[in-house]
Amino acid sequence: MVKVYGWMFLALMITAVVALITISSESILMMIFSNQVVFFGLLIGELVLVWILSRRIYKMSVPTAMITYLLYSVINGLTLSCIFLAYTMGSIAGTFFVTALIFGIMALYGYFTDKDLTSAGNICLMGLIGIIIASLVNMFLNSTALYWIITYAGVIIFTALAAYDTQKIKQMNVIGDEGTAQDKKQSIIGALILYLDFINLFIMLLRIFGRKRN
């Protein structure tokens, strides 16, 4: 679990640094957000990298898995840089702190509880599919009410997933695998899962607590 959170923390730091570098460069911003081909290409690239890591990681070499994971965090930093344009720096920092606090509490609960969280996790996964579909529909409806329903549902779902995924990752550990290629790959895929939970929870909370720039 120390390795998992180490990889997760590294990815979050890379994403934050890349996002800050991006907003400081007008040329990079123009390249990403003024060109739909580039922007949607980055989004598709993110989905492809997550799919590759989720489905193919155990067939990769450890260095390839590491590079793929870190590349995803870089691309995510490029696309997430838009939040620094939309929200004030103070509200972003405050929301990050709140996210870290909530995530930390739920991760500790998931790690130490003796209760099986599988049923709750399955409900959350179904709910996640629901908010993905609702988000796609709302791209056409542009409904404010549906936007806020998705947001608050997302906070609940990703908060619960922080506990469920922590318990699941803990159970993935196999005694005797320490230091093996299998162990390193499990650390990376575990970090990716928690990274996605954290980022999505942060985005949902930012919708609620974030202060828009004038």
C-alpha positions, 0 to 999 in steps of 0.5 A: 500500500505504501508503494500504491500511494507513492505512485498515486502521489507522484502522478498527482504531483506530475498532473499539478505541475504540468497543469501549472506549466500549461496555464503559464504558456499561452502558446500551449493553451492555444494549441490545446483549447483552440484546436478541437482535434488536439483537445479531443485527441488528448481526451481519447489518448487518456481513455486509451492509456487507461484501457491499456493499463487496465487490460494489458498491464500484466503483459507489459514489462514493468518499465513500460507500465511505469511509462504508460502510467506517468504519460497518462498523468502528464496528459491529464495535467494538460487537459485539467489545466482548464480548471485554473482558467475557470476557478480561482487559485484559492478555491482550487487549493481549498477544494484540493485540501477538502478532497485530500481530507475526505479521501484520506478518511475513506481510504483509512476506513477501507483499509482497516474495516472488517466489513466487506464493502463489495456490495457497496462497491458494486452499487457505486460502479452501477452509479458511476455508469449512470452518471457517465450516461447522464453526463453524455445526455446533458451535453445535449440537454444542458440542464442545470438541474441534471448538472447538479444531480450528477455533481452531488451523486458523483461526490457520493459515489467517488467518496464511497469508491475511495473506501471500496477500492482501498479495500480491494487493492489491499486484498490484491496483495499476495504474500511472497510477491514483495519486490517481484514484477507482479508486485510492482505492476499491482502497485501501479494499477492500484495507484491508477484506480485511486488516482482516478477516484481522487481526481474525479472527487476533486472535480465534483467538489470543485463544481460545488466549492470552486469560485469562478474567475470574473 
